[in-house]
Amino acid sequence: MIRTENLGKRYGRLDAVAALDLRVAPGQVLALLGPNGAGKTTSMRMIAGFLQPTTGRAMVCGYDVVREPIKARRALGYLPEGAPSYGELSVAEFLAFAARVRGLTGISGARRMDDMIERLQLQPVLAQGIETLSKGYRRRVCLAQALLHDPPVLILDEPTDGLDPNQQREVHALIRGMARDRAIIVSTHALDEVRAACNRVAILAKGRLRAEGTPAELESRSRYHGAVSFRAPASALARELLARQPEIDTVEVDAIDGRTTVFPRDGQDIFQIVVKLLAEQRVRIEELQLERGRLEDVFRQITDEAGAEPAVAA
């Protein structure tokens, strides 16, 4: 439902985005991750048809966004960066305008508006001017307009920016619920949002796609994958004994919270080894966890490697 082929955007000699190949199928929520300036927003603007690509093409539901822009946009809901809208309108006026633009009239249009107002809890501000709204309410209003016409494809740039934790959870649940038969791209800086709402991840750095896969696939690339962490008082001897085991590579202690992490050698399964040794030493364990890997660790590794490269030039 979303496809890019060799998609790129060049400014002068600098490639803001280069050779981007993405596929997003129905049921997939793709998290687009990357540091500031990685090309996330530029990529989303090209897919949404708001920015002309320099190379390649983007397709939405089979429609080329440059050659068939109207058909592509009919299939698309777009929440842009900054949630732009018409500040002089009230929330009710803006949503009614968005509904008319999308061809939603009569009873069906009114029902769609009521549904979005309820889902995004906009009742308290319906009569209020958009320019007077808080950042969180503005984002919710703009998200409502993106969902009004029930599109099969969604492009959401920082959908929970400015929302409080309760509102964030509600938006995550909304995204998960809509994802059953839709293709969704979500740009975010919050890795917790990836775990809460997304089932695929793409990491951009310096305008290029550096990694893609499910969260579990990327977490398996972390040095923490298969490690065992625990918290226990007076466990210095146990840590020393663990470090001597041939299956164990290193044992590290977090200087801030005192948590001990035991790293395996060559991907070996060390969970039972750690549990057995701690039991033999009669260590009173307060917490014990088998690490599945840390997405933030993989993100940092990939973006650090990209940061060491020279800028991509034409």
Secondary structure by P-SEA (a helix, b strand, c coil): cbbbccccccccccccccbbbbbbccccccccccccccaaaaaaaaaaccccccccccccccccccccaaaaaaabbbbcccccccccccaaaaaaaaaaaaccccaaaaaaaaaaaaaaccccccccccccccaaaaaaaaaaaaacccccbbbbccccccccaaaaaaaaaaaaaacccbbbbbbbccaaaaaacccbbbbbccccccccccaaaaaaacccccbbbbbbccaaaaaaaaaacccccccccccccbbbbbbbccccccaaaaaaaaaaacccccccccccccaaaaaaaaaaaaaacccccc
